[in-house]
Amino acid sequence: MKKNIITASFTIILFLFYSLIAKNDGGPPYNTKAPGEKSCSGTEGANSCHSGGIADNAGPGTASIIFDNGNTTYIPGQTYIIKPRITHYTLNKFGFQIVSLRNSDNKFTGTITLIDTNKTRMQSPTWGSYQDRNFVMHRIAGTAPVSANTGEWTYQWKAPSTNQGAITFYASMLAANGDNASDKNDQTYNTKLIITPFNTIENVSTEPVVSVYPNPINDNPNITLHLANAQALHFEIIDLNGKNVYNTTEQKPNTGTQVYHLNNLNLSSGIYLLKITGIDFSSVRKIVVE
């Protein structure tokens, strides 16, 4: 009997130890408050990442998801930096769990690349109703604040190769006192961020035919297009954050094939969108600056 009691006690201690490690290392998936998921508070049954049983968003903390330094649009196939962030002025240990789903059917979308595998990890569930979802969450080393009273993590997210419509990032975040004794004094927060396709790509026109030479361009690209009607054209160059970095209006009183010269662009290397707007059309082309 004594041996059984010792064995049972050891099993309980071992279970509590591994439970603590699992929680500190991000906990189980399905705790982002995304459709079909619980939050991290432990108020909604088993497999929660926390057991405090406290109401979400009840304390003085704030949680947010920063996409591409504050942008809220994506271009298919492009890679962006995602930063889940939580700030709390009385608690000093932090955790998170995040997932990205397309709004049309709540399916996981995008490709995840971890930047710091010491502080973050990805988990793909092998059980439950949404095994297509990939979650990013903290590791033990990632629970420490990055600055006074703020927890922040960084990973890369590559947008799907085709337009998926609106996409929502769902996240639950935790602010804890780190006493490893009771969860009841910790607090959990839910947040989400909706991103949409970059609007100008939705209306790319195939008429008139536009060519840009050279492309990759130098500082003086030539733009050739065929005009059915004589009209002034407005040229804009937009970076991948949606910022207008160049614009000019050119007068061409003639119809037919016309060549325009854009001079002294002074653009940094990278990918841009060239938008050409006339009276009866709008056309967008991707350009590369070396």
Residue pairs with C-beta under 8 A, 6 or more apart in sequence:
20 180
21 140
22 28
23 49
23 50
24 95
24 139
24 140
24 143
25 121
25 137
25 138
25 139
25 140
26 49
26 95
26 97
26 121
26 123
26 135
26 137
26 138
26 139
27 40
27 48
27 49
27 50
27 95
27 97
27 137
28 47
28 48
28 49
28 125
29 97
29 123
29 124
29 125
29 128
29 133
29 135
30 36
30 37
30 38
30 47
30 125
30 128
30 130
30 133
31 37
31 38
31 39
31 40
31 47
31 48
31 49
31 97
31 172
32 39
32 40
32 97
32 98
32 99
32 135
32 170
32 171
32 172
32 190
33 39
33 56
33 170
33 172
33 190
33 192
34 99
34 101
34 106
34 133
34 168
34 170
35 101
35 106
36 106
36 129
36 130
37 99
37 130
37 170
38 44
38 45
38 47
38 48
39 48
39 56
39 172
39 188
39 190
40 48
40 49
40 50
40 56
40 95
40 97
40 172
40 173
40 174
40 188
40 190
41 48
41 50
41 52
41 53
41 54
41 55
41 56
41 172
41 188
42 48
42 49
42 50
42 51
42 52
42 53
42 54
42 183
43 53
43 54
43 55
43 56
49 95
49 97
49 172
49 174
50 174
50 183
50 186
50 188
51 183
52 182
52 183
52 184
52 185
52 186
52 187
52 188
53 183
53 184
54 184
54 186
54 187
54 188
56 172
56 188
56 189
56 190
57 188
57 189
57 190
58 187
59 88
59 175
59 187
59 189
60 88
60 89
60 90
61 86
61 87
61 88
61 89
61 91
61 173
61 175
61 187
61 189
62 86
62 87
62 88
62 189
63 84
63 85
63 86
63 171
63 173
63 189
63 190
63 191
64 84
64 85
64 86
64 191
64 193
65 82
65 83
65 84
65 85
65 98
65 169
65 171
65 191
65 192
65 193
66 82
66 83
66 84
66 85
67 80
67 82
67 169
67 193
67 195
68 74
68 80
68 81
68 241
69 81
69 241
71 80
71 195
71 241
71 242
72 193
72 194
72 195
72 196
73 195
73 196
73 197
73 198
73 199
73 242
74 80
74 159
74 167
74 195
74 196
74 197
74 198
75 159
75 197
75 198
75 201
75 240
76 159
76 160
76 161
76 162
76 163
76 164
76 197
76 201
77 158
77 159
77 160
77 161
78 158
78 159
78 240
78 271
79 113
79 156
79 157
79 158
79 159
80 156
80 157
80 158
80 159
81 154
81 155
81 156
81 157
82 98
82 136
82 154
82 155
82 156
82 157
82 169
83 152
83 153
83 154
84 96
84 98
84 136
84 152
84 153
84 171
84 173
85 150
85 151
85 152
85 153
86 94
86 96
86 150
86 151
86 152
86 173
86 174
86 175
86 189
87 149
87 150
87 151
88 94
88 149
88 175
88 187
89 149
90 149
91 149
91 175
91 176
91 177
91 186
91 187
92 145
92 149
92 177
92 178
93 143
93 144
93 145
93 151
93 174
93 175
93 176
93 177
93 178
94 138
94 143
94 144
94 145
94 150
94 151
94 173
94 174
94 175
94 176
95 137
95 138
95 142
95 143
95 151
95 173
95 174
95 176
96 136
96 137
96 138
96 151
96 153
96 171
96 172
96 173
96 174
97 135
97 136
97 137
97 138
97 171
97 172
97 173
98 135
98 136
98 137
98 169
98 170
98 171
99 108
99 133
99 134
99 135
99 136
99 169
99 170
99 171
100 108
100 109
100 110
100 157
100 167
100 168
100 169
100 170
101 107
101 108
101 109
101 133
101 167
101 168
101 170
102 109
102 160
102 164
102 165
102 166
102 167
102 168
103 165
103 166
103 167
103 168
103 194
104 164
104 165
104 166
107 132
108 130
108 132
108 133
108 134
109 160
109 164
109 167
110 157
110 158
110 159
110 160
110 167
111 157
111 158
111 160
112 122
112 134
112 136
112 155
112 156
112 157
113 155
113 156
113 157
113 158
114 120
114 121
114 122
114 136
114 155
114 156
115 154
115 155
115 156
116 142
116 153
116 154
117 139
118 139
118 141
118 142
119 138
119 139
119 141
119 142
119 153
120 136
120 137
120 138
120 139
120 142
120 153
120 154
120 155
121 136
121 137
121 138
121 139
122 134
122 135
122 136
122 137
123 134
123 135
123 137
124 131
124 133
124 134
124 135
125 131
125 133
125 135
136 153
136 155
138 151
138 153
142 151
142 153
143 151
143 176
143 178
144 151
145 151
146 152
151 173
151 175
159 167
163 197
163 201
163 202
164 197
165 196
165 197
166 194
166 195
166 196
167 194
167 195
167 196
168 192
168 193
168 194
168 195
169 192
169 193
169 194
169 195
170 190
170 192
171 190
171 191
171 192
172 188
172 189
172 190
173 188
173 189
173 190
173 191
174 186
174 187
174 188
174 189
175 186
175 187
175 188
175 189
176 183
176 186
176 187
177 185
177 186
179 185
198 242
198 273
200 238
200 273
200 275
200 284
201 273
201 284
203 282
203 284
204 283
204 284
205 281
205 282
205 283
205 284
206 283
207 281
207 283
208 225
208 226
208 227
208 228
208 281
208 283
209 225
209 226
210 223
210 224
210 225
210 276
210 283
210 285
211 223
211 224
211 225
212 221
212 222
212 223
212 274
212 285
212 287
213 221
213 222
213 224
214 221
215 221
215 287
215 288
216 287
216 288
216 289
216 290
217 265
217 287
217 288
217 289
217 290
218 290
219 263
219 264
219 265
219 266
219 267
220 261
220 262
220 263
220 264
220 265
221 261
221 262
221 265
221 287
222 259
222 260
222 261
223 235
223 259
223 260
223 261
223 262
223 274
223 276
224 257
224 258
224 259
224 260
225 257
225 258
225 260
225 276
225 283
226 256
226 257
226 258
227 252
227 254
227 255
227 256
227 257
227 258
227 278
228 255
228 280
229 255
229 278
229 279
229 280
230 252
230 253
230 254
230 255
231 252
231 278
231 279
231 280
232 249
232 250
232 251
232 252
232 278
232 279
233 249
233 250
233 252
233 260
233 276
233 277
233 278
234 247
234 248
234 249
234 276
234 277
234 278
235 246
235 247
235 248
235 249
235 250
235 260
235 262
235 274
235 275
235 276
236 244
236 246
236 247
236 274
236 275
236 276
236 277
237 244
237 245
237 246
237 247
237 265
237 267
237 272
237 273
237 274
237 275
237 287
238 244
238 245
238 272
238 273
238 275
239 245
239 270
239 272
239 273
240 270
240 271
240 272
240 273
245 267
245 272
246 262
246 265
246 267
248 262
250 260
252 258
252 260
265 289
267 289
268 289
269 289
269 290
270 288
270 289
271 286
271 287
271 288
271 289
272 286
272 287
272 288
272 289
273 284
273 285
273 286
273 287
274 284
274 285
274 286
274 287
275 282
275 283
275 284
276 282
276 283
276 284
276 285
